[in-house]
Amino acid sequence: MKLNLAAIAVLLGTGAAFATSAKPANVKWHLTASGYQQVTGTYRCITSSNICTVTYPAGQDPNLDPSNPVSQETGTFQ
């Protein structure tokens, strides 16, 4: 009986740990002449109506699937 309760407690604890684990962050991309490039480091978006950066969920490569971006930032990428 004690062994069964201990096993159930371990299974519930493991399930709770997976259920509360952090989700991957969104990823910011910049569209260049050759396709989307992941933004790393600092950058500026100089005022304009162009699309400067596009944010997609982690794991989505906009070069393969550009649908449903999380957000867009306007300006000229620098």
C-alpha positions as CSV (number, residue, x, y, z in Angstrom):
1,M,0.0,0.0,0.0
2,K,2.8,2.4,1.0
3,L,4.7,1.6,-2.2
4,N,1.6,2.3,-4.4
5,L,1.1,5.7,-2.7
6,A,4.8,6.5,-3.2
7,A,4.6,5.6,-6.8
8,I,1.5,7.7,-7.4
9,A,3.2,10.7,-5.6
10,V,6.2,10.4,-7.9
11,L,4.0,10.2,-11.0
12,L,1.9,13.2,-10.0
13,G,5.1,15.2,-9.1
14,T,6.7,14.4,-12.4
15,G,3.5,15.4,-14.3
16,A,3.3,18.7,-12.5
17,A,6.9,19.5,-13.3
18,F,6.3,19.0,-17.0
19,A,3.0,21.0,-16.9
20,T,4.7,24.0,-15.3
21,S,7.9,24.1,-17.4
22,A,8.6,27.4,-19.2
23,K,7.6,27.7,-22.8
24,P,10.3,28.8,-25.3
25,A,10.4,32.5,-26.0
26,N,9.4,34.1,-29.3
27,V,12.1,34.7,-31.9
28,K,12.6,38.0,-33.8
29,W,13.5,37.9,-37.5
30,H,14.5,40.5,-40.1
31,L,13.6,40.1,-43.8
32,T,16.6,40.5,-46.1
33,A,17.0,40.1,-49.9
34,S,17.9,36.4,-49.3
35,G,15.2,35.6,-46.8
36,Y,14.5,35.9,-43.1
37,Q,17.5,36.2,-40.8
38,Q,17.3,35.7,-37.0
39,V,18.0,39.0,-35.1
40,T,20.8,38.7,-32.6
41,G,22.4,41.5,-30.7
42,T,21.3,45.1,-30.8
43,Y,19.6,46.8,-33.7
44,R,17.6,49.9,-34.5
45,C,14.4,50.4,-36.5
46,I,14.7,53.9,-38.1
47,T,11.2,55.5,-38.6
48,S,9.5,54.4,-41.8
49,S,6.5,52.4,-42.9
50,N,8.7,49.3,-43.9
51,I,8.6,46.2,-41.8
52,C,11.7,46.2,-39.7
53,T,11.3,42.9,-37.7
54,V,8.8,40.2,-37.4
55,T,8.4,38.0,-34.3
56,Y,7.4,34.3,-34.6
57,P,6.9,31.6,-32.0
58,A,10.1,29.7,-31.1
59,G,10.5,26.7,-33.4
60,Q,8.8,28.3,-36.4
61,D,11.2,29.2,-39.2
62,P,9.6,31.9,-41.4
63,N,11.7,30.9,-44.3
64,L,9.7,27.7,-44.3
65,D,6.4,29.0,-42.9
66,P,5.9,32.8,-42.8
67,S,2.2,32.5,-41.6
68,N,0.8,33.9,-38.3
69,P,3.6,36.1,-36.9
70,V,3.2,37.1,-33.3
71,S,4.0,40.7,-34.0
72,Q,5.7,43.1,-36.4
73,E,7.8,46.2,-35.8
74,T,7.9,48.9,-38.5
75,G,11.0,50.9,-39.6
76,T,14.2,50.5,-41.5
77,F,16.4,47.9,-40.0
78,Q,19.9,49.0,-38.9
